[in-house]
């Protein structure tokens, strides 16, 4: 079976989008809040939420590799 190729920029965008939605749908695994407002006004994940997101992000990468080929830069 020939797998479709996705450009690297689109790959990262898709991976991040799926990972973010996955985290939001399963925010019960994060103790406390998902977001924190930094002193400069930026809204970011809390340290715990970022850690969970990173784990999800790695899993999503594995899943994407099952169905697509990540293109070259």
ABEGO torsion letter per residue (X at the ends): XBBBBBBAAAAAAAAAAAAAAAAAAAAAABBEBABBBBAAGBBBBBAAAAAAAAAAAAAAAAAAAAABBBBBX
